[in-house]
């Protein structure tokens, strides 16, 4: 958030944010809305720990 602010971006002006999903349960490739189950799986490291897991957690805020 500090970086966006520093660069002059306002979060209210974004329509969406896209990022790598992390180590999720097997599913077909595509675009998905973040669910509570995804968040829980990433928090407990269901498929393992990886920095990309943070993408979903950040986007769900």
C-alpha positions as CSV (number, residue, x, y, z in Angstrom):
1,X,0.0,0.0,0.0
2,X,2.9,2.3,0.8
3,X,4.4,1.7,-2.7
4,X,1.1,2.4,-4.5
5,X,0.7,5.6,-2.5
6,X,4.3,6.6,-3.2
7,X,3.7,6.1,-7.0
8,X,0.5,8.1,-6.9
9,X,-2.0,5.2,-7.2
10,X,-5.2,5.2,-5.3
11,X,-6.5,1.7,-4.4
12,X,-10.1,2.9,-4.8
13,X,-9.4,3.5,-8.5
14,X,-8.6,-0.2,-9.2
15,X,-11.3,-2.4,-10.7
16,X,-9.4,-5.6,-9.9
17,X,-6.0,-7.0,-8.9
18,X,-4.4,-10.1,-10.4
19,X,-1.7,-12.2,-9.0
20,X,-0.3,-15.8,-8.9
21,X,-2.5,-17.9,-6.8
22,X,-0.1,-19.9,-4.7
23,X,0.0,-23.6,-3.9
24,X,-3.7,-24.5,-4.1
25,X,-5.6,-27.8,-4.4
26,X,-5.6,-29.2,-8.0
27,X,-8.0,-27.4,-10.3
28,X,-8.2,-26.5,-14.0
29,X,-6.2,-23.4,-15.0
30,X,-8.2,-20.2,-15.2
31,X,-9.4,-17.2,-13.2
32,X,-11.0,-17.8,-9.9
33,X,-12.7,-15.6,-7.2
34,X,-10.9,-16.0,-3.9
35,X,-12.9,-18.1,-1.5
36,X,-12.6,-18.6,2.3
37,X,-11.5,-22.2,1.6
38,X,-8.6,-21.0,-0.6
39,X,-7.5,-18.6,2.1
40,X,-7.7,-21.3,4.8
41,X,-5.7,-23.8,2.7
42,X,-3.0,-21.2,2.1
43,X,-2.8,-20.1,5.7
44,X,-2.2,-23.7,6.9
45,X,0.0,-24.6,3.9
46,X,-2.2,-27.4,2.7
47,X,-0.1,-27.9,-0.5
48,X,3.1,-26.5,1.0
49,X,4.7,-23.2,1.9
50,X,5.6,-20.8,-0.9
51,X,5.9,-17.0,-1.3
52,X,3.2,-17.1,-4.0
53,X,0.7,-18.1,-1.3
54,X,0.8,-14.5,-0.1
55,X,-0.8,-13.3,-3.4
56,X,-4.2,-14.6,-2.5
57,X,-4.0,-13.5,1.1
58,X,-3.1,-9.9,0.0
59,X,-5.8,-9.8,-2.6
60,X,-8.5,-11.0,-0.3
61,X,-8.1,-8.0,2.1
